[in-house]
Amino acid sequence: MVDFALSDEERQIRDTVRAFIEREVMPLEPDVLRAERSGQPGIGRDALRELQLKARRSGFWGVTTPEEYGGMNLGAVMSAIIAIETGRTFVPFQFGGYADNILYAGNDEQKQRYLIPTIEGERISCFAITEPGAGSDARSIRTSARRDGGDYVINGEKTFITNGNDADFVMVFAVVPGEGVTCFLIDRDMGWKSEPIPTMGEWGPASLVFEDVRVPAANVLGEAGKGFDLAMAWIRLGRFMIPARAVGSAERLLQMAIDYANVRHSMGQPIGQYQAIQWQIADSQVEIEAAKWLTLYAAWRVQQGMDGRHASSIAKLNGAVMANNVVDRVLQIHGGMGYTKELPIERWYRELRLLRIYEGTDEIQRRTIARNLLKGHVKLGGIGE
């Protein structure tokens, strides 16, 4: 028998996180909106850091980080549940004590220089594989790294890099002639430059430029020529976190629509009494619940040490489309007010549109799912297999 219940401990963690988000983060939303709409950053690095430290004092630090590094090591399922809770606000908050999973592949010296300071919040990293001519097709990257004595000299450009403007160091993927794709840890003061990319939402990616950037061979992460495996490990492990946040956002938005439908009157009665509104609310709930369980199933597979790639692609595709459907309905239910900047719905609308593009477009997820089925990598009709 499948048990969908949370344990008492898991429920307590979820409720504590939800209370923290409602008490400490959501009240910042009006100020964040005002700042963003005046062309300023919604919330600064120092303010986010203070929120993380406040959460740490409450016992939340390093949700997925191994205990040996001071983390909670809660596992993939609880990480997804926590992401649902943080997704209920558009303030870009995440709990501190986190480092990219591939940094754990570093040697002892690299862990001291990069991993541990990142976990402690003293350094900020970014992951750079996407290029102007190589997005979803990661094998087509052109950034090069040629050997020169005991160093590598790196040339190329990366684009749409999250945290690219703020990062102290980058995990960059480049092609080494005769060896293949290799991952390098490159400090900003080694010479790479970043430039922000304006977008329709508040996500602030950057383009990174490497012009004869000299990097010691000691800064190779993992093994030379094994960078593609590291890149896929980074992408696959966290892909289910995208629909997890989408679920939280969609639930918050749907509650806004329910509240509005009960107080907005038209032709003598609340608009929630009209079938046209009821169906939009009902369809949204059905789609949210479906996305929630697809996401938790993908996280469960990862937590059990099973191959979670196919399930994560399904969850990512479904969750991204779901969030866009829900925010569109919520805006429609609010009518003209939903289209104004007096309410935050238009802000959610712009932000959630990104989900169908980054970390694998809808089209790439469909291609992956179809290929797995057509090639027999995945069989229909299985449960937990």
C-alpha positions in Angstrom: 0.0 0.0 0.0 1.4 3.4 -1.0 1.6 5.8 2.0 1.2 9.5 1.0 1.2 10.8 4.6 4.0 12.9 6.0 5.6 11.8 9.2 5.2 14.0 12.3 8.7 15.3 11.8 8.2 16.1 8.1 4.9 17.9 8.9 6.5 19.9 11.6 9.3 20.9 9.2 6.8 21.9 6.5 4.7 23.9 9.0 7.7 25.7 10.4 9.0 26.6 7.0 5.5 27.8 5.9 5.3 30.0 9.1 8.7 31.5 8.4 7.8 32.4 4.8 4.5 33.9 5.9 6.0 35.8 8.9 9.4 36.9 7.6 9.3 36.9 3.8 5.9 37.6 2.5 5.7 41.0 4.3 8.6 42.1 2.2 6.6 41.7 -1.1 5.2 45.3 -1.3 8.7 46.8 -0.9 10.2 44.3 -3.4 7.5 45.3 -5.9 8.1 49.0 -5.4 11.8 48.6 -5.8 11.5 46.4 -9.0 9.0 48.8 -10.6 11.4 51.7 -10.0 14.2 49.9 -11.8 16.0 48.8 -8.7 16.9 45.3 -7.4 13.9 44.0 -5.5 15.9 42.9 -2.6 19.6 43.2 -2.0 22.2 40.5 -1.2 22.7 41.7 2.3 18.9 41.6 3.1 18.6 38.1 1.7 21.7 37.1 3.8 20.0 38.4 6.9 16.9 36.4 6.2 19.0 33.3 5.8 20.8 33.9 9.0 17.5 34.5 10.8 16.3 31.1 9.4 19.6 29.6 10.6 18.8 30.8 14.1 15.5 28.9 13.8 17.4 25.7 12.9 17.1 25.8 9.1 20.5 25.7 7.4 21.7 23.5 4.6 18.5 21.6 3.9 20.2 19.2 1.4 23.7 19.6 2.7 25.3 16.5 4.4 25.6 16.7 8.1 29.4 16.5 8.0 29.2 20.0 6.5 26.8 21.3 9.1 23.6 20.7 7.0 20.3 19.0 7.7 20.5 16.4 4.9 16.8 16.2 4.7 16.7 14.4 1.3 15.1 15.1 -2.0 11.4 14.8 -0.9 11.7 17.3 1.9 13.7 19.5 -0.3 10.8 19.5 -2.8 8.3 20.2 -0.1 10.4 23.1 1.2 10.7 24.5 -2.3 6.9 24.4 -2.6 6.7 26.5 0.5 9.4 29.0 -0.7 7.5 29.1 -4.0 4.5 30.8 -2.3 6.3 34.1 -2.5 8.0 35.9 -5.4 10.7 37.2 -3.1 13.7 35.3 -4.3 14.5 33.6 -1.0 16.0 30.2 -0.4 17.4 28.8 2.8 21.2 29.2 3.3 23.9 26.6 3.7 23.6 25.3 0.2 26.2 24.5 -2.5 25.9 23.1 -6.0 26.0 19.3 -5.8 29.0 19.0 -8.2 31.2 21.0 -5.8 31.3 17.9 -3.6 33.3 16.3 -6.4 36.2 18.6 -5.6 39.4 17.5 -3.9 40.2 18.5 -0.4 41.9 21.8 -1.3 39.0 22.7 -3.7 36.5 22.0 -0.9 38.3 24.3 1.4 38.5 27.1 -1.2 35.1 26.8 -2.8 32.7 24.3 -1.3 32.8 25.2 2.4 32.8 29.0 1.9 29.8 28.6 -0.4 27.9 26.6 2.2 28.7 29.2 4.8 27.5 32.0 2.5 30.9 33.6 2.2 31.1 33.0 -1.5 28.6 32.9 -4.4 28.9 30.5 -7.3 27.4 30.2 -10.7 27.1 27.3 -13.1 28.0 28.2 -16.7 27.4 25.8 -19.6 24.8 27.6 -21.8 26.3 29.5 -24.8 24.7 31.7 -27.5 24.8 28.7 -29.9 24.5 25.9 -27.3 21.5 26.0 -25.1 19.7 22.6 -24.6 22.3 21.0 -26.9 25.1 21.1 -24.2 27.4 18.9 -26.3 27.8 21.7 -28.8 29.6 24.1 -26.5 32.5 26.0 -28.2 34.2 27.6 -25.2 37.8 26.3 -25.4 40.5 25.6 -22.9 44.0 25.0 -24.3 46.9 23.8 -22.2 49.8 26.2 -21.7 52.4 24.7 -19.4 50.7 24.0 -16.0 47.7 26.2 -16.9 44.8 26.3 -19.2 43.9 29.4 -21.2 40.1 29.8 -21.6 38.3 31.6 -24.4 34.6 31.8 -25.1 31.2 33.2 -24.0 28.4 31.9 -21.8 24.9 33.3 -21.6 21.8 33.3 -19.4 23.8 32.4 -16.4 21.9 32.7 -13.1 23.9 34.6 -10.4 26.4 35.5 -13.1 26.7 39.1 -12.0 27.0 38.4 -8.3 29.2 35.2 -8.4 32.6 35.2 -6.8 33.6 32.2 -8.9 32.1 30.2 -11.8 31.9 26.5 -12.6 32.5 26.8 -16.3 32.5 24.1 -18.9 35.0 24.2 -21.8 36.3 21.9 -24.5 40.0 20.8 -24.0 41.4 19.6 -27.4 42.1 15.9 -27.2 40.4 15.5 -23.8 36.8 16.7 -24.2 34.5 18.8 -22.1 36.1 19.8 -18.7 34.8 21.7 -15.8 36.9 24.5 -14.3 36.6 26.5 -11.0 37.5 30.1 -12.0 37.6 33.0 -9.6 36.3 36.3 -10.8 39.7 37.9 -10.2 41.2 35.6 -12.7 39.8 37.9 -15.4 36.4 36.8 -16.6 33.8 39.5 -17.0 30.0 39.5 -16.7 27.2 41.7 -18.2 23.5 41.6 -17.1 20.9 40.5 -19.6 17.6 42.4 -19.3 14.5 40.2 -19.4 10.7 40.5 -19.2 10.8 39.2 -15.7 12.9 39.9 -12.6 15.3 37.0 -13.2 18.6 38.6 -13.8 20.9 36.4 -15.8 24.2 37.4 -17.2 26.5 36.8 -20.1 30.1 35.8 -19.2 33.1 36.5 -21.3 36.4 34.7 -21.1 39.3 36.3 -23.0 42.6 34.4 -22.5 41.7 33.7 -18.9 44.5 31.7 -17.4 43.5 29.0 -14.9 45.8 26.6 -13.0 45.4 23.0 -13.8 44.7 22.5 -10.1 41.3 24.2 -10.7 39.9 21.4 -12.8 36.9 20.1 -11.1 36.8 16.3 -11.2 38.7 14.8 -14.1 39.7 16.4 -17.4 37.3 15.3 -20.2 34.6 14.3 -17.6 32.9 17.6 -17.5 29.8 16.6 -19.4 29.0 14.0 -16.7 29.3 16.6 -14.0 27.0 19.0 -16.0 24.3 16.3 -16.3 24.6 15.4 -12.7 24.0 19.1 -11.8 21.0 19.4 -14.1 19.4 16.1 -13.3 19.5 16.3 -9.6 17.7 19.5 -9.2 15.3 19.6 -12.1 12.3 18.5 -10.0 12.9 21.6 -7.8 11.5 23.8 -10.7 8.0 22.3 -10.7 8.1 22.2 -6.9 8.4 26.0 -6.7 5.8 26.2 -9.4 3.3 24.3 -7.3 3.8 26.7 -4.4 3.3 29.7 -6.7 0.2 28.3 -8.3 -1.4 27.5 -4.9 -0.8 31.0 -3.7 -2.3 32.4 -6.9 -5.3 30.1 -6.8 -6.1 31.2 -3.3 -6.0 34.8 -4.5 -8.5 33.9 -7.2 -10.8 32.1 -4.7 -10.7 35.1 -2.3 -11.4 37.5 -5.1 -14.2 35.4 -6.6 -16.0 35.4 -3.2 -16.0 39.2 -2.8 -16.2 40.6 -6.4 -19.8 41.0 -7.3 -21.2 41.2 -10.8 -24.9 41.3 -11.8 -26.0 41.0 -8.2 -23.9 38.1 -7.0 -20.3 37.0 -6.3 -18.5 36.0 -9.5 -17.7 32.7 -7.8 -21.3 31.8 -8.3 -20.8 31.7 -12.1 -19.9 28.4 -13.7 -17.3 30.1 -16.0 -15.3 31.1 -12.9 -15.9 27.8 -11.0 -14.5 25.8 -13.9 -11.4 27.9 -14.0 -10.9 27.4 -10.3 -11.6 23.6 -10.5 -9.3 23.1 -13.5 -6.5 24.9 -11.6 -6.9 22.8 -8.5 -6.8 19.5 -10.6 -3.7 20.6 -12.5 -1.9 21.8 -9.3 -2.5 18.5 -7.6 -1.3 16.5 -10.6 1.9 18.5 -10.8 2.5 18.2 -7.0 2.4 14.4 -7.1 4.4 14.1 -10.2 7.0 16.3 -8.6 7.1 14.5 -5.3 7.4 11.2 -7.2 10.4 12.4 -9.1 12.0 13.6 -5.9 11.2 10.2 -4.3 13.0 8.4 -7.1 16.1 10.6 -6.5 15.9 10.0 -2.8 15.7 6.2 -3.3 18.8 6.2 -5.5 16.7 5.3 -8.5 17.0 6.9 -12.0 14.9 10.0 -11.7 15.6 11.6 -15.1 12.5 10.5 -16.9 10.2 11.3 -13.9 11.9 14.7 -13.5 11.3 15.6 -17.2 7.7 14.7 -16.8 7.3 16.8 -13.7 9.2 19.7 -15.1 7.1 19.8 -18.3 3.8 19.4 -16.5 4.6 21.8 -13.7 5.8 24.6 -16.0 2.7 24.4 -18.2 0.5 24.1 -15.2 1.9 27.3 -13.6 1.4 29.2 -16.8 -2.2 28.0 -17.1 -3.0 28.8 -13.5 -1.6 32.3 -13.5 -3.4 33.1 -16.8 -6.7 32.0 -15.3 -6.1 33.9 -12.1 -5.4 37.1 -14.1 -8.6 36.4 -16.1 -10.7 36.0 -13.0 -9.4 39.3 -11.7 -10.3 41.0 -15.0 -8.9 44.4 -15.6 -7.4 44.6 -12.1 -5.4 41.5 -12.7 -3.7 43.3 -15.7 -2.7 46.3 -13.6 0.4 46.8 -11.5 -1.7 47.5 -8.5 -1.8 43.7 -7.9 1.2 41.4 -8.1 -0.4 39.0 -10.6 1.3 40.5 -13.6 4.6 40.1 -11.8 3.9 36.4 -11.3 2.8 36.1 -14.9 6.1 37.4 -16.2 8.1 35.3 -13.8 6.3 32.0 -14.4 6.7 32.3 -18.1 10.4 31.5 -17.7 9.7 28.0 -16.3 8.8 26.8 -19.8 12.2 27.8 -21.1 15.1 27.5 -18.6 16.8 24.2 -17.6 15.2 22.5 -20.5 12.4 23.9 -22.7 9.0 22.3 -23.0 10.2 21.0 -26.4 13.3 19.4 -25.0 11.3 17.7 -22.2 8.9 16.3 -24.7 11.8 15.1 -26.9 13.4 13.4 -23.9 10.2 11.7 -22.7 9.3 10.5 -26.2 12.8 9.2 -26.9 12.9 7.3 -23.7 9.6 5.6 -24.6 10.4 5.0 -28.3 13.8 3.5 -27.5 12.4 1.3 -24.7 14.4 3.0 -21.9 11.1 3.4 -20.0 8.2 1.0 -20.0 4.6 1.9 -19.6 2.6 0.5 -16.7 5.3 0.4 -14.0 4.9 1.7 -10.5 8.0 2.6 -8.5 10.3 0.7 -11.0 
